[in-house]
């Protein structure tokens, strides 16, 4: 069940990235849905399974991007491995620590992916403008993730308040499925 949820979140991230990310742009900065999903997967899954899922997400992102195949696959796998090593002793239940972790992770993914694509495809080194764009996209993504997390938590609390018995059964059943 956990892997189905990961696959669904990756699918939604790719659909959002390819369809509405450009329409959500504010002053040229757009959210990085794929990198947000990848960080979420790394936070959700421990060990080599998280690294494998990150590689899968990177590969599919390579497939929808116009650049060479394999750049995002390798970068996503390496960053996921580094994040798994960092997260070994991380308290994953704290919302503040999670959000504080999301920005640097998305920034690292965005800057690294953009830089590697520029170097491999065109042979150019990334400029300050490219780095500023990646930092702006990462900040936008982090703010969006914070907004979604807080609203999701509030929505789940309201559902639990309105339908307490049904919601409790759902949570108990979902807990036994994983």
VOGUDO-33744 format. One line per 3 residues: number of its first residue (from 0); for each residue x, y, z of N, C-alpha, C. Coordinates in Angstrom, 1 decimal, m for minus. Layout:
// residues N
NUM> X,Y,Z,X,Y,Z,X,Y,Z; ...
//
This chain:
// residues 178
0> 0.8,m1.2,0.0,0.0,0.0,0.0,0.9,1.3,0.0; 2.0,1.2,0.7,2.9,2.3,0.8,3.5,2.7,m0.6; 3.8,1.6,m1.4,4.4,1.9,m2.7,3.3,2.4,m3.7
3> 2.1,2.0,m3.5,1.0,2.5,m4.3,0.8,4.0,m4.0; 0.9,4.4,m2.8,0.8,5.8,m2.4,1.9,6.6,m3.0; 3.1,6.0,m3.0,4.3,6.7,m3.6,4.1,6.9,m5.1
6> 3.7,5.8,m5.7,3.4,5.9,m7.2,2.4,6.9,m7.5; 1.3,7.0,m6.7,0.2,8.0,m7.0,0.8,9.4,m6.8; 1.6,9.6,m5.7,2.1,11.0,m5.5,3.0,11.4,m6.6
9> 3.9,10.5,m7.1,4.8,10.8,m8.2,4.0,11.1,m9.4; 2.9,10.3,m9.7,2.1,10.6,m10.9,1.4,12.0,m10.8; 0.9,12.3,m9.6,0.2,13.6,m9.5,1.3,14.7,m9.6
12> 2.5,14.5,m9.1,3.6,15.5,m9.3,3.9,15.7,m10.7; 4.0,14.7,m11.5,4.3,14.8,m12.9,3.2,15.5,m13.7; 2.0,15.2,m13.4,0.9,15.8,m14.0,0.9,17.3,m13.7
15> 1.0,17.6,m12.4,1.1,19.0,m12.1,2.3,19.8,m12.7; 3.4,19.1,m12.7,4.6,19.8,m13.3,4.4,20.0,m14.8; 3.9,19.1,m15.5,3.7,19.3,m16.9,2.5,20.1,m17.3
18> 1.6,20.3,m16.4,0.3,21.0,m16.9,0.1,22.3,m16.2; 0.3,22.5,m14.9,0.0,23.7,m14.3,1.1,24.5,m13.7; 2.3,24.0,m13.7,3.5,24.6,m13.0,3.7,26.0,m13.7
21> 3.7,26.1,m15.0,3.9,27.3,m15.7,2.8,28.3,m15.5; 1.6,27.9,m15.3,0.5,28.8,m15.1,0.5,29.3,m13.6; 1.1,28.6,m12.7,1.2,29.0,m11.3,2.4,30.0,m11.1
24> 3.2,30.3,m12.1,4.4,31.1,m12.0,4.0,32.5,m11.5; 4.9,32.9,m10.5,4.7,34.3,m10.0,6.1,35.0,m10.3; 6.0,36.0,m11.1,7.2,36.8,m11.5,8.3,35.9,m12.0
27> 7.9,34.9,m12.8,8.9,34.0,m13.4,9.3,32.8,m12.6; 8.9,32.7,m11.3,9.2,31.5,m10.5,8.1,30.6,m10.4; 8.3,29.3,m10.7,7.3,28.3,m10.6,7.7,27.2,m9.7
30> 6.7,26.5,m9.1,7.0,25.4,m8.2,7.6,24.2,m8.9; 8.4,23.5,m8.1,9.0,22.3,m8.6,8.3,21.1,m8.0; 7.2,20.7,m8.6,6.4,19.6,m8.0,7.1,18.3,m8.0
33> 7.9,18.0,m9.0,8.6,16.7,m9.0,9.6,16.6,m7.9; 10.3,17.7,m7.7,11.3,17.7,m6.6,10.6,17.7,m5.2; 9.5,18.3,m5.1,8.8,18.2,m3.8,8.3,16.8,m3.6
36> 7.8,16.1,m4.6,7.4,14.7,m4.5,8.6,13.9,m4.1; 9.7,14.1,m4.7,10.9,13.3,m4.4,11.4,13.5,m3.0; 11.4,14.7,m2.5,11.7,15.0,m1.1,10.7,14.3,m0.1
39> 9.4,14.4,m0.5,8.4,13.7,0.3,8.6,12.2,0.3; 9.0,11.6,m0.8,9.3,10.1,m0.9,10.5,9.8,0.0; 11.5,10.6,0.0,12.7,10.4,0.8,12.3,10.5,2.3
42> 11.5,11.4,2.6,11.0,11.6,4.0,10.2,10.4,4.4; 9.4,9.8,3.5,8.4,8.8,3.8,9.0,7.4,3.8; 10.0,7.1,3.0,10.6,5.8,2.8,12.0,5.8,3.3
45> 12.4,4.8,4.1,13.8,4.7,4.6,14.7,3.9,3.7; 15.9,4.1,3.7,16.9,3.2,3.1,17.0,3.2,1.6; 17.4,2.1,1.1,17.6,1.9,m0.3,16.3,2.0,m1.1
48> 15.2,1.7,m0.5,13.9,1.8,m1.1,13.6,3.2,m1.5; 13.9,4.1,m0.6,13.8,5.6,m1.0,14.7,6.0,m2.1; 15.9,5.5,m2.1,16.9,5.8,m3.2,16.4,5.3,m4.5
51> 15.8,4.0,m4.5,15.3,3.4,m5.7,14.1,4.2,m6.3; 13.2,4.6,m5.4,12.1,5.4,m5.8,12.5,6.8,m6.3; 13.5,7.4,m5.7,14.1,8.6,m6.2,14.7,8.5,m7.6
54> 15.4,7.4,m7.8,15.9,7.1,m9.2,14.8,7.0,m10.2; 13.7,6.3,m9.8,12.5,6.2,m10.7,11.9,7.5,m11.0; 11.8,8.4,m10.0,11.2,9.7,m10.2,12.2,10.5,m11.1
57> 13.4,10.4,m10.9,14.4,11.1,m11.7,14.3,10.6,m13.2; 14.2,9.3,m13.4,14.1,8.7,m14.7,12.9,9.2,m15.4; 11.7,9.2,m14.8,10.5,9.7,m15.4,10.6,11.2,m15.7
60> 11.2,11.9,m14.8,11.4,13.4,m15.0,12.3,13.6,m16.3; 13.3,12.7,m16.4,14.2,12.7,m17.6,13.3,12.5,m18.9; 12.4,11.6,m18.8,11.5,11.3,m19.9,10.6,12.4,m20.4
63> 10.2,13.3,m19.4,9.3,14.4,m19.8,10.1,15.6,m20.1; 11.4,15.7,m19.8,12.2,16.9,m20.1,12.9,16.7,m21.4; 13.2,17.8,m22.1,13.7,17.7,m23.5,15.2,17.4,m23.5
66> 15.9,17.4,m22.3,17.3,17.2,m22.3,17.7,15.7,m22.4; 18.9,15.4,m22.2,19.4,14.0,m22.3,18.9,13.1,m21.2; 18.7,11.9,m21.5,18.2,10.9,m20.6,19.3,10.5,m19.6
69> 18.9,10.5,m18.3,19.8,10.0,m17.3,20.4,11.0,m16.3; 20.3,12.3,m16.7,20.9,13.3,m15.9,20.1,13.4,m14.5; 18.8,13.5,m14.6,18.0,13.6,m13.4,17.9,12.3,m12.6
72> 18.0,11.2,m13.3,18.0,9.9,m12.7,19.3,9.7,m11.8; 20.4,10.1,m12.3,21.6,10.0,m11.5,21.6,11.0,m10.3; 21.2,12.3,m10.7,21.3,13.3,m9.6,20.2,13.0,m8.5
75> 19.0,12.6,m8.9,18.0,12.3,m7.9,18.4,11.1,m7.0; 19.1,10.1,m7.6,19.5,9.0,m6.8,20.6,9.4,m5.8; 21.6,10.2,m6.3,22.7,10.7,m5.4,22.2,11.6,m4.3
78> 21.3,12.5,m4.6,20.7,13.4,m3.6,19.9,12.6,m2.6; 19.1,11.6,m3.1,18.3,10.8,m2.2,19.2,10.0,m1.2; 20.3,9.5,m1.7,21.2,8.7,m0.9,21.8,9.6,0.2
81> 22.2,10.8,m0.2,22.8,11.8,0.8,21.7,12.2,1.8; 20.5,12.4,1.3,19.4,12.8,2.3,19.1,11.6,3.2; 19.1,10.4,2.7,18.9,9.3,3.6,19.9,9.2,4.7
84> 21.2,9.5,4.4,22.2,9.5,5.4,22.0,10.6,6.4; 21.6,11.7,5.9,21.4,12.9,6.8,20.1,12.6,7.7; 19.1,11.9,7.1,17.9,11.7,7.9,17.9,10.5,8.8
87> 19.0,9.9,8.9,19.1,8.7,9.8,18.6,9.0,11.2; 19.0,10.1,11.8,18.6,10.5,13.1,17.6,11.6,13.2; 16.9,11.9,12.1,16.0,13.0,12.0,14.6,12.6,12.6
90> 14.0,13.5,13.4,12.7,13.3,13.9,11.7,13.7,12.8; 11.1,12.8,12.1,10.2,13.0,11.0,8.8,13.4,11.4; 8.5,13.5,12.7,7.2,13.9,13.1,7.0,15.4,13.3
93> 8.1,16.1,13.4,8.1,17.6,13.6,7.8,18.3,12.3; 6.7,19.1,12.2,6.4,19.8,11.0,7.5,20.9,10.7; 7.9,21.6,11.7,8.9,22.7,11.5,10.2,22.1,11.0
96> 10.7,21.0,11.6,11.9,20.4,11.1,11.8,19.9,9.7; 10.6,19.3,9.4,10.4,18.8,8.0,10.4,20.0,7.0; 9.7,21.1,7.3,9.7,22.2,6.4,11.1,22.8,6.3
99> 11.8,22.9,7.4,13.2,23.4,7.4,14.1,22.5,6.5; 13.8,21.3,6.4,14.5,20.3,5.6,14.2,20.4,4.1; 12.9,20.8,3.8,12.4,20.7,2.4,13.2,21.8,1.6
102> 13.3,23.0,2.1,13.9,24.1,1.2,15.3,23.7,0.7; 16.3,23.4,1.7,17.6,23.0,1.2,17.6,21.8,0.2; 16.7,20.8,0.5,16.7,19.6,m0.3,16.2,20.0,m1.7
105> 15.1,20.7,m1.8,14.6,21.1,m3.2,15.6,22.0,m3.9; 16.2,22.9,m3.1,17.2,23.8,m3.7,18.4,23.0,m4.3; 18.9,22.0,m3.5,20.0,21.2,m4.0,19.6,20.4,m5.2
108> 18.4,19.9,m5.2,17.9,19.1,m6.4,17.7,20.1,m7.6; 17.2,21.2,m7.4,16.9,22.1,m8.5,18.2,22.7,m9.1; 19.1,23.2,m8.2,20.4,23.7,m8.7,21.2,22.7,m9.4
111> 21.3,21.5,m8.8,22.1,20.4,m9.3,21.6,20.0,m10.7; 20.3,19.8,m10.8,19.7,19.3,m12.0,19.9,20.3,m13.1; 19.6,21.6,m12.8,19.8,22.7,m13.8,21.3,22.8,m14.2
114> 22.2,22.7,m13.3,23.6,22.8,m13.6,24.1,21.7,m14.5; 23.7,20.5,m14.1,24.1,19.3,m14.9,23.5,19.3,m16.3; 22.3,19.7,m16.4,21.7,19.8,m17.7,22.4,20.8,m18.6
117> 22.8,22.0,m18.0,23.5,23.0,m18.8,24.9,22.5,m19.2; 25.6,21.9,m18.3,26.9,21.4,m18.6,26.9,20.3,m19.6; 26.0,19.3,m19.4,26.0,18.2,m20.3,25.4,18.5,m21.7
120> 24.3,19.3,m21.7,23.7,19.6,m23.0,24.4,20.6,m23.8; 24.7,21.8,m23.2,25.3,22.9,m24.0,26.8,23.1,m23.7; 27.3,22.5,m22.7,28.7,22.7,m22.3,28.9,24.1,m21.6
123> 27.8,24.7,m21.1,27.9,26.0,m20.5,27.9,25.8,m18.9; 28.6,26.7,m18.3,28.6,26.7,m16.8,27.3,27.5,m16.4; 26.7,27.1,m15.3,25.5,27.8,m14.8,25.9,29.2,m14.4
126> 25.0,30.2,m14.6,25.3,31.6,m14.2,24.5,31.9,m13.0; 24.7,33.1,m12.5,24.0,33.6,m11.3,22.5,33.7,m11.5; 22.1,34.0,m12.8,20.7,34.1,m13.1,20.0,32.7,m13.0
129> 20.7,31.7,m13.5,20.2,30.4,m13.4,20.1,29.9,m11.9; 21.1,30.2,m11.1,21.1,29.9,m9.7,20.0,30.6,m9.0; 19.8,31.9,m9.3,18.7,32.7,m8.7,17.3,32.1,m9.0
132> 17.2,31.7,m10.3,15.9,31.1,m10.7,15.6,29.8,m9.9; 16.7,29.0,m9.8,16.5,27.8,m9.1,16.2,28.0,m7.6; 16.8,29.0,m7.0,16.5,29.3,m5.6,15.1,29.9,m5.4
135> 14.7,30.7,m6.4,13.3,31.2,m6.3,12.3,30.1,m6.5; 12.5,29.2,m7.4,11.6,28.1,m7.6,11.6,27.2,m6.3; 12.7,27.0,m5.7,12.8,26.2,m4.5,12.0,26.9,m3.3
138> 12.2,28.2,m3.2,11.5,28.9,m2.1,10.0,28.8,m2.4; 9.6,29.0,m3.6,8.1,28.9,m3.9,7.6,27.5,m3.6; 8.4,26.5,m4.0,8.0,25.2,m3.7,7.8,24.9,m2.2
141> 8.8,25.4,m1.4,8.7,25.2,0.0,7.5,25.9,0.6; 7.2,27.1,0.2,6.1,27.8,0.7,4.8,27.1,0.3; 4.7,26.6,m0.9,3.6,25.8,m1.3,3.4,24.5,m0.5
144> 4.5,23.9,m0.2,4.5,22.6,0.6,4.0,22.9,2.0; 4.5,24.0,2.6,4.0,24.4,3.9,2.5,24.7,3.9; 2.0,25.4,2.9,0.6,25.7,2.8,m0.2,24.4,2.7
147> 0.3,23.5,1.8,m0.5,22.2,1.6,m0.4,21.4,2.8; 0.7,21.3,3.5,0.8,20.5,4.7,m0.1,21.0,5.8; m0.1,22.3,6.1,m1.0,22.9,7.1,m2.4,22.7,6.8
150> m2.8,22.9,5.5,m4.2,22.7,5.1,m4.6,21.3,5.1; m3.7,20.4,4.7,m4.1,18.9,4.8,m4.3,18.5,6.2; m3.4,19.0,7.1,m3.6,18.6,8.5,m4.9,19.2,9.1
153> m5.3,20.4,8.7,m6.5,21.0,9.1,m7.7,20.2,8.6; m7.6,19.9,7.3,m8.7,19.1,6.6,m8.9,17.8,7.3; m7.8,17.1,7.6,m7.9,15.8,8.3,m8.5,16.0,9.7
156> m8.2,17.0,10.4,m8.8,17.3,11.7,m10.3,17.5,11.6; m10.7,18.3,10.6,m12.1,18.6,10.4,m12.9,17.3,10.0; m12.3,16.5,9.2,m13.0,15.2,8.8,m13.1,14.3,10.0
159> m12.1,14.3,10.9,m12.1,13.5,12.1,m13.2,14.1,13.1; m13.4,15.4,13.0,m14.4,16.0,13.9,m15.8,15.7,13.4; m16.0,15.8,12.1,m17.3,15.7,11.5,m17.8,14.2,11.5
162> m16.8,13.3,11.2,m17.2,11.9,11.1,m16.2,11.1,12.0; m16.3,11.2,13.3,m15.3,10.6,14.2,m15.2,9.1,14.1; m16.3,8.4,14.1,m16.3,6.9,14.1,m15.8,6.4,12.8
165> m16.3,6.9,11.7,m15.8,6.5,10.3,m14.4,6.8,10.1; m14.0,8.0,10.5,m12.6,8.4,10.3,m11.6,7.6,11.1; m12.0,7.3,12.4,m11.2,6.4,13.2,m11.0,5.0,12.6
168> m12.1,4.5,12.1,m12.0,3.2,11.4,m11.1,3.2,10.2; m11.2,4.3,9.5,m10.3,4.5,8.3,m8.9,4.5,8.7; m8.5,5.3,9.7,m7.2,5.4,10.2,m6.6,4.1,10.7
171> m7.5,3.3,11.4,m7.1,2.0,11.9,m6.9,1.1,10.8; m7.7,1.1,9.8,m7.6,0.2,8.6,m6.4,0.6,7.8; m6.1,1.9,7.6,m4.9,2.3,6.9,m3.7,2.0,7.6
174> m3.7,2.0,8.9,m2.5,1.6,9.7,m2.2,0.2,9.6; m3.2,m0.7,9.4,m2.9,m2.1,9.3,m2.5,m2.5,7.9; m2.8,m1.6,6.9,m2.4,m2.0,5.5,m1.0,m1.8,5.2
177> m0.2,m0.9,5.9,1.2,m0.7,5.5,2.1,m1.7,6.2
//
